[in-house]
């Protein structure tokens, strides 16, 4: 009873959980946002001739502004939440690209660095809050840990995806299939072998980043580079329209809101 009163007090400040349930809609939008993060970064950097530095500065400013409104909101709002995810996907991609292209950091090193940073974030988060569940993001502190972890998953996924597809010369299609197989393995482990739900969620979240990036590169890159040649403009536009339609649907139906009962269990 005392625990529920404490949670209710927190909910009084933040209203409801600040993130959606991990439904099928969550994973579809997440993978598409990941793909957009890869293609949009390339579009702004190369097609628009902004350059890596200017693209990074502009997208980081937009991310900070959107995060401000996300933190100010008192409940989960699909439009703001998914805009943050799309922008953090772009910024996470650009962080890795800057390390690789501007600073000459090898992808193997970037992968190791972001793995360590992500693990450190999880350790600090769990040490402080005793949970890593997305059903418990109802305080500012937990939300800060959540978005920091999300940023590192995108940066790590970019580095790991590029490592397989480019440095190891596996190509975009083979890399995407490898990560897709790993996601399927995690799903099977969760549903049939009782893998811990929180652990399964975060492993899948990490793996969908390089899968989405490989998918984006496969769709957008020209055929001589191993892609289908749809271009970054076309690929980004198609996926953004689908994301927008799904977010509008979720805003109207509220099908992905986490019920109070699940929050109170944490």
C-alpha positions as semicolon CSV with decimal commas, in nm:
position;residue;x (nm);y (nm);z (nm)
1;X;0,000;0,000;0,000
2;X;0,280;0,236;0,093
3;X;0,456;0,153;-0,235
4;X;0,141;0,228;-0,434
5;X;0,101;0,561;-0,253
6;X;0,460;0,649;-0,344
7;X;0,396;0,560;-0,708
8;X;0,075;0,759;-0,708
9;X;0,270;1,057;-0,576
10;X;0,516;1,023;-0,863
11;X;0,228;0,989;-1,104
12;X;0,082;1,304;-0,963
13;X;0,388;1,489;-1,090
14;X;0,430;1,301;-1,417
15;X;0,068;1,177;-1,462
16;X;0,140;0,849;-1,645
17;X;0,421;0,640;-1,784
18;X;0,615;0,847;-2,038
19;X;0,680;0,574;-2,297
20;X;0,455;0,337;-2,496
21;X;0,403;-0,034;-2,460
22;X;0,624;-0,256;-2,675
23;X;0,342;-0,362;-2,908
24;X;0,380;-0,461;-3,273
25;X;0,323;-0,094;-3,359
26;X;0,616;0,002;-3,134
27;X;0,857;-0,228;-3,316
28;X;0,735;-0,132;-3,663
29;X;0,775;0,240;-3,595
30;X;1,106;0,184;-3,418
31;X;1,259;-0,005;-3,710
32;X;1,129;0,253;-3,957
33;X;1,261;0,537;-3,740
34;X;1,595;0,359;-3,736
35;X;1,591;0,333;-4,115
36;X;1,501;0,701;-4,144
37;X;1,786;0,784;-3,908
38;X;2,030;0,625;-4,150
39;X;1,882;0,759;-4,474
40;X;1,795;1,108;-4,344
41;X;2,148;1,158;-4,211
42;X;2,289;1,066;-4,552
43;X;2,030;1,283;-4,729
44;X;2,113;1,596;-4,529
45;X;2,485;1,531;-4,532
46;X;2,530;1,449;-4,901
47;X;2,216;1,536;-5,100
48;X;2,159;1,871;-4,929
49;X;2,534;1,935;-4,903
50;X;2,507;2,038;-4,539
51;X;2,819;1,846;-4,450
52;X;2,863;1,620;-4,150
53;X;2,937;1,897;-3,899
54;X;2,644;2,123;-3,994
55;X;2,405;1,829;-4,012
56;X;2,512;1,718;-3,666
57;X;2,468;2,065;-3,516
58;X;2,123;2,123;-3,666
59;X;1,986;1,781;-3,577
60;X;2,129;1,799;-3,224
61;X;1,959;2,134;-3,165
62;X;1,629;1,995;-3,293
63;X;1,669;1,692;-3,068
64;X;1,735;1,906;-2,760
65;X;1,428;2,120;-2,832
66;X;1,207;1,815;-2,881
67;X;1,344;1,651;-2,566
68;X;1,254;1,968;-2,375
69;X;0,888;1,922;-2,469
70;X;0,908;1,547;-2,405
71;X;1,034;1,603;-2,051
72;X;0,775;1,875;-1,990
73;X;0,483;1,655;-2,093
74;X;0,306;1,482;-1,806
75;X;0,216;1,166;-1,993
76;X;0,304;0,965;-2,301
77;X;0,225;1,165;-2,616
78;X;0,285;0,965;-2,937
79;X;0,369;1,265;-3,156
80;X;0,639;1,405;-2,929
81;X;0,774;1,067;-2,823
82;X;0,822;0,932;-3,175
83;X;0,963;1,261;-3,301
84;X;1,230;1,227;-3,032
85;X;1,300;0,870;-3,145
86;X;1,340;0,975;-3,509
87;X;1,569;1,264;-3,418
88;X;1,775;1,061;-3,171
89;X;1,812;0,797;-3,442
90;X;1,958;1,060;-3,676
91;X;2,185;1,205;-3,406
92;X;2,303;0,861;-3,295
93;X;2,398;0,784;-3,654
94;X;2,581;1,115;-3,685
95;X;2,775;1,060;-3,361
96;X;2,923;0,740;-3,502
97;X;2,979;0,897;-3,845
98;X;3,168;1,186;-3,687
99;X;3,391;0,949;-3,493
100;X;3,461;0,748;-3,808
101;X;3,487;1,018;-4,076
102;X;3,610;1,324;-3,885
103;X;3,819;1,168;-3,608
104;X;3,930;0,848;-3,781
105;X;3,811;0,619;-3,500
106;X;3,788;0,259;-3,628
107;X;3,441;0,102;-3,621
108;X;3,570;-0,177;-3,398
109;X;3,675;0,084;-3,142
110;X;3,344;0,274;-3,171
111;X;3,152;-0,048;-3,118
112;X;3,349;-0,125;-2,803
113;X;3,319;0,231;-2,670
114;X;2,941;0,248;-2,716
115;X;2,897;-0,100;-2,571
116;X;3,081;0,012;-2,257
117;X;2,884;0,339;-2,237
118;X;2,554;0,157;-2,279
119;X;2,640;-0,101;-2,014
120;X;2,754;0,176;-1,779
121;X;2,422;0,354;-1,831
122;X;2,229;0,037;-1,747
123;X;2,442;-0,024;-1,437
124;X;2,390;0,331;-1,308
125;X;2,019;0,320;-1,394
126;X;1,963;-0,011;-1,217
127;X;2,179;0,085;-0,918
128;X;1,970;0,398;-0,872
129;X;1,620;0,276;-0,961
130;X;1,636;-0,106;-0,919
131;X;1,461;-0,155;-1,252
132;X;1,522;-0,111;-1,624
133;X;1,161;-0,173;-1,722
134;X;0,990;0,058;-1,969
135;X;0,677;0,016;-1,755
136;X;0,839;0,234;-1,491
137;X;0,932;0,555;-1,676
138;X;0,724;0,790;-1,463
139;X;0,994;1,013;-1,310
140;X;1,231;1,261;-1,472
141;X;1,536;1,070;-1,348
142;X;1,423;0,743;-1,501
143;X;1,332;0,916;-1,825
144;X;1,679;1,073;-1,842
145;X;1,839;0,729;-1,806
146;X;1,597;0,592;-2,065
147;X;1,682;0,847;-2,335
148;X;2,055;0,825;-2,265
149;X;2,034;0,448;-2,312
150;X;1,835;0,498;-2,634
151;X;2,102;0,734;-2,771
152;X;2,378;0,483;-2,702
153;X;2,177;0,198;-2,861
154;X;2,151;0,399;-3,183
155;X;2,519;0,494;-3,184
156;X;2,619;0,134;-3,103
157;X;2,385;-0,007;-3,366
158;X;2,528;0,224;-3,631
159;X;2,884;0,124;-3,548
160;X;2,806;-0,249;-3,532
161;X;2,601;-0,240;-3,852
162;X;2,870;-0,054;-4,047
163;X;3,133;-0,287;-3,904
164;X;2,960;-0,593;-4,050
165;X;2,838;-0,445;-4,378
166;X;3,140;-0,232;-4,469
167;X;3,453;-0,329;-4,274
168;X;3,377;-0,701;-4,292
169;X;3,242;-0,666;-4,650
170;X;2,925;-0,862;-4,582
171;X;2,709;-0,609;-4,762
172;X;2,382;-0,453;-4,652
173;X;2,153;-0,747;-4,729
174;X;2,361;-1,012;-4,553
175;X;2,417;-0,784;-4,252
176;X;2,046;-0,713;-4,230
177;X;1,963;-1,083;-4,245
178;X;2,215;-1,161;-3,971
179;X;2,063;-0,902;-3,737
180;X;1,710;-1,014;-3,831
181;X;1,803;-1,373;-3,739
182;X;1,935;-1,251;-3,403
183;X;1,609;-1,064;-3,337
184;X;1,411;-1,379;-3,419
185;X;1,634;-1,577;-3,181
186;X;1,565;-1,329;-2,898
187;X;1,191;-1,345;-2,972
188;X;1,194;-1,726;-2,957
189;X;1,396;-1,718;-2,635
190;X;1,140;-1,482;-2,480
191;X;0,822;-1,664;-2,583
192;X;0,938;-2,025;-2,558
193;X;1,233;-2,030;-2,317
194;X;1,119;-1,764;-2,068
195;X;1,398;-1,515;-2,130
196;X;1,358;-1,221;-1,892
197;X;1,126;-0,965;-2,054
198;X;1,333;-0,658;-1,969
199;X;1,652;-0,822;-2,096
200;X;1,476;-0,940;-2,414
201;X;1,340;-0,591;-2,477
202;X;1,677;-0,417;-2,455
203;X;1,859;-0,680;-2,662
204;X;1,592;-0,651;-2,932
205;X;1,604;-0,273;-2,912
206;X;1,979;-0,274;-2,970
207;X;1,956;-0,523;-3,258
208;X;1,678;-0,339;-3,441
209;X;1,915;-0,042;-3,488
210;X;2,171;-0,217;-3,712
211;X;1,888;-0,414;-3,876
212;X;1,705;-0,092;-3,965
213;X;2,026;0,078;-4,077
214;X;2,115;-0,216;-4,301
215;X;1,760;-0,211;-4,440
216;X;1,786;0,163;-4,507
217;X;2,119;0,129;-4,684
218;X;1,996;-0,172;-4,885
219;X;1,691;0,022;-5,006
220;X;1,864;0,355;-5,071
221;X;2,212;0,270;-5,199
222;X;2,273;0,223;-5,576
223;X;2,295;-0,128;-5,716
224;X;2,672;-0,113;-5,768
225;X;2,702;-0,063;-5,391
226;X;2,476;-0,358;-5,316
227;X;2,147;-0,167;-5,279
228;X;1,816;-0,135;-5,461
229;X;1,879;0,224;-5,567
230;X;1,563;0,386;-5,423
231;X;1,773;0,677;-5,299
232;X;1,782;0,844;-4,958
233;X;1,506;1,089;-5,053
234;X;1,256;0,826;-5,161
235;X;1,334;0,585;-4,878
236;X;1,313;0,858;-4,612
237;X;0,987;0,995;-4,753
238;X;0,815;0,655;-4,771
239;X;0,909;0,557;-4,419
240;X;0,826;0,898;-4,272
241;X;0,476;0,883;-4,423
242;X;0,420;0,536;-4,276
243;X;0,548;0,650;-3,935
244;X;0,320;0,954;-3,947
245;X;0,015;0,740;-4,031
246;X;0,089;0,497;-3,748
247;X;0,148;0,776;-3,496
248;X;-0,184;0,940;-3,592
249;X;-0,354;0,602;-3,549
250;X;-0,198;0,550;-3,205
251;X;-0,283;0,904;-3,099
252;X;-0,650;0,842;-3,180
253;X;-0,681;0,486;-3,047
254;X;-0,434;0,510;-2,754
255;X;-0,365;0,140;-2,807
256;X;-0,004;0,163;-2,693
257;X;-0,048;0,344;-2,362
258;X;0,079;0,150;-2,060
259;X;-0,210;0,093;-1,815
260;X;-0,179;0,224;-1,462
261;X;-0,191;-0,132;-1,329
262;X;0,135;-0,225;-1,506
263;X;0,303;0,092;-1,381
264;X;0,193;0,029;-1,025
265;X;0,345;-0,319;-1,031
266;X;0,698;-0,180;-1,072
